[in-house]
Amino acid sequence: MSFDKLRSLVYSTETGRVCPDCENPVDQCTCKQADDSIPEGDGIVRVSRETKGRKGKGVTLIKGVPVPASELKKLAKELKTRCGTGGAVKDHVIEIQGDQRDLLVQLLTDKGFKVKKAGG
């Protein structure tokens, strides 16, 4: 690792967290723009429920949505609002708190996605 890399700016009191590569604020990072691609898959959105690693609390997972990451965040926000719960987007997977499978399948089908329930 070069000495310049060790001295790079990671936080600014003016803008908050800073990307260590391009030194822009994280929300305006220019070096991560290539990550806005649509992931490859079979075109089927899978909705499942999972409790593993969450102390028994269930979440609904939505995998395989064929949209870019920027659109995925907007979709997740809309789905969380319609379900009235919280959630997150992690590694191109939308997590919605609680067992919301039936409602989410209907909402995603209405948006034009091909949706399947996965798991038990």
C-alpha positions in Angstrom: 0.0 0.0 0.0 1.4 3.4 -1.0 2.0 6.2 1.5 -0.5 8.4 -0.4 -3.2 5.8 0.0 -2.6 5.8 3.8 -3.0 9.6 4.0 -6.3 9.8 2.0 -9.2 11.7 3.4 -12.0 9.5 4.8 -14.1 12.1 6.7 -14.7 15.8 6.4 -16.6 17.9 8.9 -18.0 19.9 6.0 -19.4 17.0 3.9 -19.3 13.9 6.2 -17.9 10.5 5.0 -15.7 10.7 1.9 -14.9 8.1 -0.6 -11.2 7.2 -0.2 -10.7 6.6 -4.0 -12.2 9.7 -5.6 -12.4 11.9 -2.4 -15.9 13.0 -3.1 -18.7 12.7 -0.5 -20.0 9.1 -0.4 -23.4 10.0 -1.8 -21.7 11.8 -4.8 -19.0 9.1 -5.4 -17.9 9.0 -9.0 -15.8 5.9 -8.9 -18.7 3.6 -8.0 -20.9 4.6 -11.0 -20.2 1.4 -12.9 -22.0 -0.6 -10.1 -25.4 0.7 -11.5 -25.9 -2.3 -13.8 -28.7 -4.7 -13.9 -27.7 -8.1 -12.4 -28.0 -11.2 -14.6 -30.6 -13.7 -13.8 -33.6 -15.6 -15.2 -35.9 -12.5 -14.9 -38.0 -14.0 -12.1 -38.4 -12.1 -8.9 -38.4 -14.5 -5.9 -40.1 -13.6 -2.6 -39.2 -15.7 0.4 -39.2 -15.5 4.2 -36.2 -16.0 6.4 -35.5 -16.0 10.2 -31.9 -17.4 10.2 -29.5 -15.1 12.1 -32.2 -12.7 13.2 -33.0 -14.1 16.7 -36.3 -15.6 15.4 -37.6 -12.4 13.8 -38.8 -13.0 10.3 -38.0 -10.9 7.3 -39.3 -11.1 3.7 -36.5 -11.3 1.1 -37.0 -10.1 -2.5 -34.3 -11.4 -4.8 -33.7 -11.2 -8.6 -35.3 -7.8 -9.3 -34.1 -6.8 -12.8 -33.5 -3.1 -12.1 -30.3 -1.0 -11.5 -29.2 -0.4 -7.9 -30.4 3.2 -7.9 -33.9 2.1 -9.0 -33.8 -0.7 -6.4 -33.6 1.7 -3.5 -36.6 3.6 -4.8 -38.6 0.4 -5.2 -37.6 -0.8 -1.7 -38.8 2.5 -0.3 -42.1 2.2 -2.0 -42.6 -1.4 -0.9 -41.7 -0.5 2.7 -44.2 2.3 2.6 -47.0 0.1 1.2 -46.3 -2.6 3.8 -46.0 -0.1 6.7 -42.8 -1.6 7.9 -39.0 -1.0 7.8 -36.4 -2.8 5.7 -33.1 -2.5 3.9 -31.3 -3.1 0.6 -28.3 -5.4 0.9 -26.3 -6.9 -2.0 -29.2 -6.3 -4.5 -31.6 -8.0 -2.1 -34.6 -6.1 -0.6 -35.3 -7.0 3.0 -38.8 -6.1 4.4 -39.5 -6.7 8.1 -42.2 -9.3 8.9 -44.0 -11.8 6.8 -45.3 -9.7 3.9 -45.0 -12.3 1.1 -48.6 -12.2 -0.1 -48.8 -8.4 -0.2 -45.4 -8.1 -1.9 -46.2 -10.7 -4.5 -49.3 -8.8 -5.4 -47.5 -5.4 -5.5 -44.6 -6.7 -7.6 -47.0 -8.4 -10.0 -49.0 -5.2 -10.5 -45.7 -3.5 -11.3 -45.1 -5.9 -14.2 -42.6 -8.3 -12.7 -42.8 -12.1 -13.0 -42.9 -13.1 -9.4 -42.7 -16.5 -7.6 -42.9 -17.4 -3.9 -39.7 -19.2 -2.9 -39.1 -21.5 0.1 -41.7 -22.8 2.5 
